[in-house]
Amino acid sequence: MKMKDLLLYEMANIQKQYTGLDHDIWVFGNTEEKHNLPRIKILVNGRRIPVSVESEPRILIKNKPIIKMDKIKKFINVNEKLLLKLWEDNDQVYFIKNLKKI
């Protein structure tokens, strides 16, 4: 199994009906300490788009797709403490149990 495949096991896919978003999301902890900035990924047209977890969330890639950020920002702001906890300890069960739908 490749490292990329192993990393996918460390991510949780949350379908849009559980978040209130228009897109499915991927959430994960910083298990490899690869990134300094906490993030989630939004599934848009088959691409996982990284979005920062902070008070003013932003897309973290250069070729930014056109997506509405209003709901994404609200979701991150409502769940910010929970997302940051997940980033630190990767407790996906706790995250899923405490997730707030917008």
C-alpha positions in Angstrom: 0.0 0.0 0.0 1.3 3.5 -0.9 1.7 6.3 1.6 -1.0 8.3 -0.3 -3.4 5.4 0.3 -2.5 5.2 4.0 -3.2 8.9 4.3 -6.7 8.5 2.9 -7.5 6.2 5.8 -6.7 9.0 8.2 -9.4 11.2 6.6 -13.1 11.1 7.4 -15.5 11.8 4.5 -18.6 13.6 5.7 -21.5 13.8 3.3 -23.3 17.0 2.7 -26.6 15.9 4.3 -24.7 15.8 7.7 -23.1 19.2 7.3 -25.7 21.3 5.6 -23.1 22.2 2.9 -23.5 21.9 -0.8 -20.4 19.7 -1.0 -19.1 16.6 0.8 -16.1 17.4 3.0 -13.0 15.5 4.1 -11.7 16.2 7.6 -8.5 15.0 9.2 -5.9 15.6 11.8 -2.4 16.8 11.2 -0.9 13.4 11.9 2.1 13.9 9.7 2.6 17.5 10.8 2.7 18.3 7.1 0.9 21.6 7.3 1.1 24.5 9.7 -2.4 25.8 9.0 -5.4 23.6 10.0 -7.6 22.7 7.0 -10.5 20.7 5.7 -11.1 19.6 2.1 -14.2 20.4 0.1 -15.1 18.0 -2.7 -15.8 20.0 -5.8 -16.2 18.3 -9.2 -14.1 15.4 -8.1 -11.3 17.6 -6.7 -10.5 18.0 -3.0 -10.1 21.7 -2.4 -8.2 22.6 0.8 -9.9 25.3 2.9 -8.3 26.8 6.0 -9.9 26.4 9.5 -9.7 29.9 10.9 -12.1 32.8 11.6 -11.9 33.9 7.9 -11.6 30.6 6.0 -9.9 30.7 2.6 -9.1 28.4 -0.3 -5.4 27.3 0.0 -4.5 26.6 -3.6 -3.5 28.9 -6.5 -6.0 27.7 -9.1 -9.1 28.4 -7.1 -12.3 26.9 -8.3 -15.4 29.2 -8.3 -17.4 28.1 -5.2 -19.6 29.9 -2.9 -17.8 30.3 0.4 -20.7 31.7 2.6 -21.9 28.3 3.8 -18.4 26.9 4.1 -17.3 29.8 6.2 -20.4 29.4 8.4 -19.8 25.7 8.8 -16.2 26.3 9.8 -17.0 29.1 12.2 -19.8 27.0 13.9 -17.4 24.0 14.2 -14.1 25.8 14.5 -13.2 24.5 18.0 -14.2 21.0 17.0 -12.2 21.1 13.8 -9.1 22.5 15.6 -9.4 19.7 18.2 -9.6 17.1 15.4 -6.5 18.8 13.8 -4.6 18.3 17.1 -5.7 14.8 18.2 -7.3 13.2 15.1 -10.2 11.8 17.2 -12.7 11.3 14.3 -15.3 9.6 16.5 -15.5 12.5 18.8 -15.7 14.9 15.8 -18.5 13.0 14.2 -20.5 12.8 17.4 -20.2 16.5 18.1 -20.5 17.9 14.5 -23.0 20.8 14.1 -25.0 20.9 10.9 -25.7 24.3 9.5 
